[in-house]
Amino acid sequence: MDEYTLPQEALDSLDEIDRSLHQMLMLAELSASDGDMNRANLQTVLEYLQRKIDRAADRLDEL
């Protein structure tokens, strides 16, 4: 294996983190808009995405 090649498991975890961060950014932009948003629900989803990121980061630590 090339010294710059990451295992597929690491790439999958980084992909999951990237997708979750992108979703969090979209939710933050929605929250900042003038629309009538249920901020409590948005916060719940943000916390769920944070837990997904934490789990993916834990998998990276185990590699």
PDB file with one MODEL, atoms N, CA, C and O in Angstrom:
MODEL        1
ATOM      1  N   MET A   1       0.845  -1.176   0.000  1.00  0.00           N
ATOM      2  CA  MET A   1       0.000   0.000   0.000  1.00  0.00           C
ATOM      3  C   MET A   1       0.899   1.251   0.000  1.00  0.00           C
ATOM      4  O   MET A   1       1.868   1.334   0.754  1.00  0.00           O
ATOM      5  N   ASP A   2       0.563   2.185  -0.834  1.00  0.00           N
ATOM      6  CA  ASP A   2       1.268   3.457  -0.938  1.00  0.00           C
ATOM      7  C   ASP A   2       1.135   4.218   0.385  1.00  0.00           C
ATOM      8  O   ASP A   2       0.097   4.143   1.043  1.00  0.00           O
ATOM      9  N   GLU A   3       2.181   4.949   0.772  1.00  0.00           N
ATOM     10  CA  GLU A   3       2.139   5.644   2.065  1.00  0.00           C
ATOM     11  C   GLU A   3       1.070   6.735   2.118  1.00  0.00           C
ATOM     12  O   GLU A   3       0.710   7.183   3.207  1.00  0.00           O
ATOM     13  N   TYR A   4       0.554   7.171   0.966  1.00  0.00           N
ATOM     14  CA  TYR A   4      -0.463   8.218   0.937  1.00  0.00           C
ATOM     15  C   TYR A   4      -1.867   7.660   0.721  1.00  0.00           C
ATOM     16  O   TYR A   4      -2.823   8.429   0.618  1.00  0.00           O
ATOM     17  N   THR A   5      -2.006   6.366   0.652  1.00  0.00           N
ATOM     18  CA  THR A   5      -3.299   5.735   0.441  1.00  0.00           C
ATOM     19  C   THR A   5      -3.946   5.423   1.786  1.00  0.00           C
ATOM     20  O   THR A   5      -3.346   4.795   2.658  1.00  0.00           O
ATOM     21  N   LEU A   6      -5.172   5.874   1.924  1.00  0.00           N
ATOM     22  CA  LEU A   6      -5.923   5.590   3.143  1.00  0.00           C
ATOM     23  C   LEU A   6      -6.751   4.327   2.950  1.00  0.00           C
ATOM     24  O   LEU A   6      -7.224   4.059   1.846  1.00  0.00           O
ATOM     25  N   PRO A   7      -6.928   3.555   4.006  1.00  0.00           N
ATOM     26  CA  PRO A   7      -7.802   2.382   3.901  1.00  0.00           C
ATOM     27  C   PRO A   7      -9.233   2.818   3.559  1.00  0.00           C
ATOM     28  O   PRO A   7      -9.649   3.929   3.888  1.00  0.00           O
ATOM     29  N   GLN A   8      -9.966   1.942   2.904  1.00  0.00           N
ATOM     30  CA  GLN A   8     -11.339   2.263   2.505  1.00  0.00           C
ATOM     31  C   GLN A   8     -12.198   2.650   3.701  1.00  0.00           C
ATOM     32  O   GLN A   8     -13.057   3.525   3.588  1.00  0.00           O
ATOM     33  N   GLU A   9     -11.977   2.008   4.842  1.00  0.00           N
ATOM     34  CA  GLU A   9     -12.769   2.335   6.036  1.00  0.00           C
ATOM     35  C   GLU A   9     -12.555   3.793   6.448  1.00  0.00           C
ATOM     36  O   GLU A   9     -13.495   4.465   6.872  1.00  0.00           O
ATOM     37  N   ALA A  10     -11.322   4.277   6.322  1.00  0.00           N
ATOM     38  CA  ALA A  10     -11.030   5.670   6.665  1.00  0.00           C
ATOM     39  C   ALA A  10     -11.708   6.610   5.676  1.00  0.00           C
ATOM     40  O   ALA A  10     -12.276   7.630   6.068  1.00  0.00           O
ATOM     41  N   LEU A  11     -11.645   6.266   4.405  1.00  0.00           N
ATOM     42  CA  LEU A  11     -12.292   7.097   3.383  1.00  0.00           C
ATOM     43  C   LEU A  11     -13.798   7.145   3.603  1.00  0.00           C
ATOM     44  O   LEU A  11     -14.414   8.200   3.454  1.00  0.00           O
ATOM     45  N   ASP A  12     -14.393   6.012   3.956  1.00  0.00           N
ATOM     46  CA  ASP A  12     -15.837   5.975   4.222  1.00  0.00           C
ATOM     47  C   ASP A  12     -16.196   6.852   5.415  1.00  0.00           C
ATOM     48  O   ASP A  12     -17.191   7.576   5.379  1.00  0.00           O
ATOM     49  N   SER A  13     -15.396   6.790   6.463  1.00  0.00           N
ATOM     50  CA  SER A  13     -15.661   7.614   7.646  1.00  0.00           C
ATOM     51  C   SER A  13     -15.504   9.098   7.328  1.00  0.00           C
ATOM     52  O   SER A  13     -16.312   9.917   7.765  1.00  0.00           O
ATOM     53  N   LEU A  14     -14.479   9.442   6.578  1.00  0.00           N
ATOM     54  CA  LEU A  14     -14.279  10.848   6.193  1.00  0.00           C
ATOM     55  C   LEU A  14     -15.416  11.330   5.299  1.00  0.00           C
ATOM     56  O   LEU A  14     -15.846  12.479   5.405  1.00  0.00           O
ATOM     57  N   ASP A  15     -15.899  10.462   4.426  1.00  0.00           N
ATOM     58  CA  ASP A  15     -17.049  10.793   3.576  1.00  0.00           C
ATOM     59  C   ASP A  15     -18.288  11.066   4.413  1.00  0.00           C
ATOM     60  O   ASP A  15     -19.021  12.021   4.156  1.00  0.00           O
ATOM     61  N   GLU A  16     -18.519  10.228   5.414  1.00  0.00           N
ATOM     62  CA  GLU A  16     -19.676  10.404   6.282  1.00  0.00           C
ATOM     63  C   GLU A  16     -19.577  11.721   7.055  1.00  0.00           C
ATOM     64  O   GLU A  16     -20.573  12.428   7.210  1.00  0.00           O
ATOM     65  N   ILE A  17     -18.389  12.046   7.533  1.00  0.00           N
ATOM     66  CA  ILE A  17     -18.179  13.324   8.237  1.00  0.00           C
ATOM     67  C   ILE A  17     -18.447  14.489   7.296  1.00  0.00           C
ATOM     68  O   ILE A  17     -19.101  15.460   7.677  1.00  0.00           O
ATOM     69  N   ASP A  18     -17.943  14.397   6.068  1.00  0.00           N
ATOM     70  CA  ASP A  18     -18.137  15.465   5.082  1.00  0.00           C
ATOM     71  C   ASP A  18     -19.621  15.676   4.787  1.00  0.00           C
ATOM     72  O   ASP A  18     -20.093  16.812   4.753  1.00  0.00           O
ATOM     73  N   ARG A  19     -20.358  14.581   4.572  1.00  0.00           N
ATOM     74  CA  ARG A  19     -21.795  14.695   4.293  1.00  0.00           C
ATOM     75  C   ARG A  19     -22.540  15.304   5.480  1.00  0.00           C
ATOM     76  O   ARG A  19     -23.417  16.149   5.300  1.00  0.00           O
ATOM     77  N   SER A  20     -22.191  14.878   6.683  1.00  0.00           N
ATOM     78  CA  SER A  20     -22.864  15.404   7.876  1.00  0.00           C
ATOM     79  C   SER A  20     -22.576  16.891   8.056  1.00  0.00           C
ATOM     80  O   SER A  20     -23.472  17.663   8.396  1.00  0.00           O
ATOM     81  N   LEU A  21     -21.339  17.287   7.830  1.00  0.00           N
ATOM     82  CA  LEU A  21     -20.997  18.709   7.943  1.00  0.00           C
ATOM     83  C   LEU A  21     -21.739  19.534   6.898  1.00  0.00           C
ATOM     84  O   LEU A  21     -22.186  20.645   7.184  1.00  0.00           O
ATOM     85  N   HIS A  22     -21.869  18.997   5.697  1.00  0.00           N
ATOM     86  CA  HIS A  22     -22.604  19.699   4.646  1.00  0.00           C
ATOM     87  C   HIS A  22     -24.074  19.859   5.048  1.00  0.00           C
ATOM     88  O   HIS A  22     -24.660  20.924   4.855  1.00  0.00           O
ATOM     89  N   GLN A  23     -24.663  18.802   5.604  1.00  0.00           N
ATOM     90  CA  GLN A  23     -26.044  18.885   6.068  1.00  0.00           C
ATOM     91  C   GLN A  23     -26.183  19.903   7.191  1.00  0.00           C
ATOM     92  O   GLN A  23     -27.163  20.646   7.242  1.00  0.00           O
ATOM     93  N   MET A  24     -25.209  19.938   8.088  1.00  0.00           N
ATOM     94  CA  MET A  24     -25.246  20.901   9.193  1.00  0.00           C
ATOM     95  C   MET A  24     -25.177  22.330   8.672  1.00  0.00           C
ATOM     96  O   MET A  24     -25.861  23.216   9.184  1.00  0.00           O
ATOM     97  N   LEU A  25     -24.354  22.552   7.658  1.00  0.00           N
ATOM     98  CA  LEU A  25     -24.249  23.883   7.058  1.00  0.00           C
ATOM     99  C   LEU A  25     -25.586  24.297   6.448  1.00  0.00           C
ATOM    100  O   LEU A  25     -26.030  25.430   6.630  1.00  0.00           O
ATOM    101  N   MET A  26     -26.221  23.387   5.731  1.00  0.00           N
ATOM    102  CA  MET A  26     -27.516  23.696   5.126  1.00  0.00           C
ATOM    103  C   MET A  26     -28.555  24.019   6.198  1.00  0.00           C
ATOM    104  O   MET A  26     -29.350  24.945   6.037  1.00  0.00           O
ATOM    105  N   LEU A  27     -28.549  23.261   7.285  1.00  0.00           N
ATOM    106  CA  LEU A  27     -29.495  23.533   8.369  1.00  0.00           C
ATOM    107  C   LEU A  27     -29.207  24.871   9.040  1.00  0.00           C
ATOM    108  O   LEU A  27     -30.133  25.598   9.401  1.00  0.00           O
ATOM    109  N   ALA A  28     -27.943  25.195   9.206  1.00  0.00           N
ATOM    110  CA  ALA A  28     -27.590  26.488   9.806  1.00  0.00           C
ATOM    111  C   ALA A  28     -28.052  27.634   8.913  1.00  0.00           C
ATOM    112  O   ALA A  28     -28.535  28.653   9.405  1.00  0.00           O
ATOM    113  N   GLU A  29     -27.905  27.467   7.603  1.00  0.00           N
ATOM    114  CA  GLU A  29     -28.369  28.503   6.675  1.00  0.00           C
ATOM    115  C   GLU A  29     -29.894  28.639   6.733  1.00  0.00           C
ATOM    116  O   GLU A  29     -30.421  29.751   6.695  1.00  0.00           O
ATOM    117  N   LEU A  30     -30.600  27.510   6.825  1.00  0.00           N
ATOM    118  CA  LEU A  30     -32.055  27.565   6.977  1.00  0.00           C
ATOM    119  C   LEU A  30     -32.446  28.278   8.260  1.00  0.00           C
ATOM    120  O   LEU A  30     -33.366  29.096   8.273  1.00  0.00           O
ATOM    121  N   SER A  31     -31.746  27.964   9.327  1.00  0.00           N
ATOM    122  CA  SER A  31     -32.045  28.563  10.618  1.00  0.00           C
ATOM    123  C   SER A  31     -31.823  30.072  10.596  1.00  0.00           C
ATOM    124  O   SER A  31     -32.544  30.820  11.256  1.00  0.00           O
ATOM    125  N   ALA A  32     -30.837  30.508   9.845  1.00  0.00           N
ATOM    126  CA  ALA A  32     -30.520  31.934   9.776  1.00  0.00           C
ATOM    127  C   ALA A  32     -31.444  32.692   8.830  1.00  0.00           C
ATOM    128  O   ALA A  32     -31.455  33.923   8.827  1.00  0.00           O
ATOM    129  N   SER A  33     -32.213  31.971   8.036  1.00  0.00           N
ATOM    130  CA  SER A  33     -33.113  32.627   7.083  1.00  0.00           C
ATOM    131  C   SER A  33     -34.302  33.236   7.808  1.00  0.00           C
ATOM    132  O   SER A  33     -34.514  33.008   9.000  1.00  0.00           O
ATOM    133  N   ASP A  34     -35.062  34.007   7.065  1.00  0.00           N
ATOM    134  CA  ASP A  34     -36.231  34.676   7.636  1.00  0.00           C
ATOM    135  C   ASP A  34     -37.442  33.764   7.737  1.00  0.00           C
ATOM    136  O   ASP A  34     -38.480  34.175   8.256  1.00  0.00           O
ATOM    137  N   GLY A  35     -37.330  32.537   7.253  1.00  0.00           N
ATOM    138  CA  GLY A  35     -38.467  31.620   7.244  1.00  0.00           C
ATOM    139  C   GLY A  35     -38.909  31.227   8.638  1.00  0.00           C
ATOM    140  O   GLY A  35     -38.182  31.393   9.618  1.00  0.00           O
ATOM    141  N   ASP A  36     -40.104  30.707   8.699  1.00  0.00           N
ATOM    142  CA  ASP A  36     -40.672  30.253   9.969  1.00  0.00           C
ATOM    143  C   ASP A  36     -40.191  28.828  10.219  1.00  0.00           C
ATOM    144  O   ASP A  36     -40.832  27.870   9.788  1.00  0.00           O
ATOM    145  N   MET A  37     -39.073  28.687  10.910  1.00  0.00           N
ATOM    146  CA  MET A  37     -38.458  27.385  11.141  1.00  0.00           C
ATOM    147  C   MET A  37     -38.664  26.969  12.596  1.00  0.00           C
ATOM    148  O   MET A  37     -38.652  27.798  13.506  1.00  0.00           O
ATOM    149  N   ASN A  38     -38.851  25.690  12.787  1.00  0.00           N
ATOM    150  CA  ASN A  38     -38.920  25.150  14.137  1.00  0.00           C
ATOM    151  C   ASN A  38     -37.483  24.918  14.605  1.00  0.00           C
ATOM    152  O   ASN A  38     -36.886  23.882  14.313  1.00  0.00           O
ATOM    153  N   ARG A  39     -36.948  25.870  15.319  1.00  0.00           N
ATOM    154  CA  ARG A  39     -35.545  25.818  15.719  1.00  0.00           C
ATOM    155  C   ARG A  39     -35.244  24.650  16.663  1.00  0.00           C
ATOM    156  O   ARG A  39     -34.129  24.127  16.666  1.00  0.00           O
ATOM    157  N   ALA A  40     -36.210  24.249  17.445  1.00  0.00           N
ATOM    158  CA  ALA A  40     -36.003  23.105  18.341  1.00  0.00           C
ATOM    159  C   ALA A  40     -35.784  21.831  17.523  1.00  0.00           C
ATOM    160  O   ALA A  40     -34.920  21.019  17.855  1.00  0.00           O
ATOM    161  N   ASN A  41     -36.563  21.659  16.458  1.00  0.00           N
ATOM    162  CA  ASN A  41     -36.368  20.498  15.597  1.00  0.00           C
ATOM    163  C   ASN A  41     -35.028  20.568  14.882  1.00  0.00           C
ATOM    164  O   ASN A  41     -34.336  19.558  14.752  1.00  0.00           O
ATOM    165  N   LEU A  42     -34.663  21.752  14.421  1.00  0.00           N
ATOM    166  CA  LEU A  42     -33.358  21.913  13.768  1.00  0.00           C
ATOM    167  C   LEU A  42     -32.235  21.551  14.734  1.00  0.00           C
ATOM    168  O   LEU A  42     -31.270  20.889  14.350  1.00  0.00           O
ATOM    169  N   GLN A  43     -32.360  21.979  15.969  1.00  0.00           N
ATOM    170  CA  GLN A  43     -31.336  21.672  16.975  1.00  0.00           C
ATOM    171  C   GLN A  43     -31.238  20.165  17.205  1.00  0.00           C
ATOM    172  O   GLN A  43     -30.144  19.625  17.365  1.00  0.00           O
ATOM    173  N   THR A  44     -32.378  19.497  17.220  1.00  0.00           N
ATOM    174  CA  THR A  44     -32.394  18.038  17.398  1.00  0.00           C
ATOM    175  C   THR A  44     -31.646  17.355  16.263  1.00  0.00           C
ATOM    176  O   THR A  44     -30.865  16.431  16.491  1.00  0.00           O
ATOM    177  N   VAL A  45     -31.888  17.814  15.041  1.00  0.00           N
ATOM    178  CA  VAL A  45     -31.215  17.226  13.879  1.00  0.00           C
ATOM    179  C   VAL A  45     -29.719  17.529  13.931  1.00  0.00           C
ATOM    180  O   VAL A  45     -28.901  16.661  13.624  1.00  0.00           O
ATOM    181  N   LEU A  46     -29.358  18.741  14.312  1.00  0.00           N
ATOM    182  CA  LEU A  46     -27.935  19.090  14.427  1.00  0.00           C
ATOM    183  C   LEU A  46     -27.238  18.205  15.457  1.00  0.00           C
ATOM    184  O   LEU A  46     -26.110  17.766  15.233  1.00  0.00           O
ATOM    185  N   GLU A  47     -27.891  17.943  16.567  1.00  0.00           N
ATOM    186  CA  GLU A  47     -27.305  17.080  17.592  1.00  0.00           C
ATOM    187  C   GLU A  47     -27.147  15.646  17.078  1.00  0.00           C
ATOM    188  O   GLU A  47     -26.154  14.981  17.374  1.00  0.00           O
ATOM    189  N   TYR A  48     -28.129  15.177  16.308  1.00  0.00           N
ATOM    190  CA  TYR A  48     -28.032  13.841  15.699  1.00  0.00           C
ATOM    191  C   TYR A  48     -26.836  13.773  14.751  1.00  0.00           C
ATOM    192  O   TYR A  48     -26.071  12.809  14.772  1.00  0.00           O
ATOM    193  N   LEU A  49     -26.683  14.804  13.920  1.00  0.00           N
ATOM    194  CA  LEU A  49     -25.559  14.826  12.977  1.00  0.00           C
ATOM    195  C   LEU A  49     -24.227  14.897  13.716  1.00  0.00           C
ATOM    196  O   LEU A  49     -23.246  14.294  13.282  1.00  0.00           O
ATOM    197  N   GLN A  50     -24.186  15.622  14.819  1.00  0.00           N
ATOM    198  CA  GLN A  50     -22.957  15.687  15.619  1.00  0.00           C
ATOM    199  C   GLN A  50     -22.591  14.307  16.162  1.00  0.00           C
ATOM    200  O   GLN A  50     -21.419  13.929  16.174  1.00  0.00           O
ATOM    201  N   ARG A  51     -23.588  13.565  16.605  1.00  0.00           N
ATOM    202  CA  ARG A  51     -23.320  12.204  17.098  1.00  0.00           C
ATOM    203  C   ARG A  51     -22.810  11.302  15.970  1.00  0.00           C
ATOM    204  O   ARG A  51     -21.939  10.460  16.190  1.00  0.00           O
ATOM    205  N   LYS A  52     -23.357  11.482  14.760  1.00  0.00           N
ATOM    206  CA  LYS A  52     -22.873  10.710  13.609  1.00  0.00           C
ATOM    207  C   LYS A  52     -21.400  11.029  13.338  1.00  0.00           C
ATOM    208  O   LYS A  52     -20.606  10.130  13.060  1.00  0.00           O
ATOM    209  N   ILE A  53     -21.046  12.303  13.423  1.00  0.00           N
ATOM    210  CA  ILE A  53     -19.657  12.725  13.211  1.00  0.00           C
ATOM    211  C   ILE A  53     -18.770  12.118  14.288  1.00  0.00           C
ATOM    212  O   ILE A  53     -17.686  11.616  13.990  1.00  0.00           O
ATOM    213  N   ASP A  54     -19.219  12.160  15.529  1.00  0.00           N
ATOM    214  CA  ASP A  54     -18.438  11.597  16.636  1.00  0.00           C
ATOM    215  C   ASP A  54     -18.184  10.105  16.430  1.00  0.00           C
ATOM    216  O   ASP A  54     -17.075   9.621  16.655  1.00  0.00           O
ATOM    217  N   ARG A  55     -19.224   9.376  15.997  1.00  0.00           N
ATOM    218  CA  ARG A  55     -19.059   7.935  15.760  1.00  0.00           C
ATOM    219  C   ARG A  55     -18.081   7.674  14.614  1.00  0.00           C
ATOM    220  O   ARG A  55     -17.245   6.774  14.701  1.00  0.00           O
ATOM    221  N   ALA A  56     -18.186   8.456  13.546  1.00  0.00           N
ATOM    222  CA  ALA A  56     -17.269   8.288  12.417  1.00  0.00           C
ATOM    223  C   ALA A  56     -15.840   8.609  12.834  1.00  0.00           C
ATOM    224  O   ALA A  56     -14.902   7.932  12.412  1.00  0.00           O
ATOM    225  N   ALA A  57     -15.668   9.638  13.657  1.00  0.00           N
ATOM    226  CA  ALA A  57     -14.323   9.993  14.138  1.00  0.00           C
ATOM    227  C   ALA A  57     -13.765   8.895  15.053  1.00  0.00           C
ATOM    228  O   ALA A  57     -12.570   8.603  15.027  1.00  0.00           O
ATOM    229  N   ASP A  58     -14.636   8.299  15.850  1.00  0.00           N
ATOM    230  CA  ASP A  58     -14.197   7.191  16.698  1.00  0.00           C
ATOM    231  C   ASP A  58     -13.710   6.018  15.849  1.00  0.00           C
ATOM    232  O   ASP A  58     -12.719   5.368  16.182  1.00  0.00           O
ATOM    233  N   ARG A  59     -14.418   5.755  14.747  1.00  0.00           N
ATOM    234  CA  ARG A  59     -13.969   4.678  13.845  1.00  0.00           C
ATOM    235  C   ARG A  59     -12.592   4.994  13.266  1.00  0.00           C
ATOM    236  O   ARG A  59     -11.767   4.098  13.091  1.00  0.00           O
ATOM    237  N   LEU A  60     -12.346   6.267  12.971  1.00  0.00           N
ATOM    238  CA  LEU A  60     -11.035   6.660  12.455  1.00  0.00           C
ATOM    239  C   LEU A  60      -9.954   6.431  13.496  1.00  0.00           C
ATOM    240  O   LEU A  60      -8.848   6.000  13.168  1.00  0.00           O
ATOM    241  N   ASP A  61     -10.273   6.718  14.751  1.00  0.00           N
ATOM    242  CA  ASP A  61      -9.300   6.504  15.836  1.00  0.00           C
ATOM    243  C   ASP A  61      -8.920   5.036  15.985  1.00  0.00           C
ATOM    244  O   ASP A  61      -7.805   4.703  16.388  1.00  0.00           O
ATOM    245  N   GLU A  62      -9.871   4.164  15.649  1.00  0.00           N
ATOM    246  CA  GLU A  62      -9.637   2.725  15.815  1.00  0.00           C
ATOM    247  C   GLU A  62      -8.770   2.137  14.695  1.00  0.00           C
ATOM    248  O   GLU A  62      -8.277   1.016  14.818  1.00  0.00           O
ATOM    249  N   LEU A  63      -8.585   2.884  13.616  1.00  0.00           N
ATOM    250  CA  LEU A  63      -7.789   2.364  12.477  1.00  0.00           C
ATOM    251  C   LEU A  63      -6.307   2.432  12.754  1.00  0.00           C
ATOM    252  O   LEU A  63      -5.503   2.039  11.910  1.00  0.00           O
TER     253      LEU A  63
ENDMDL
END
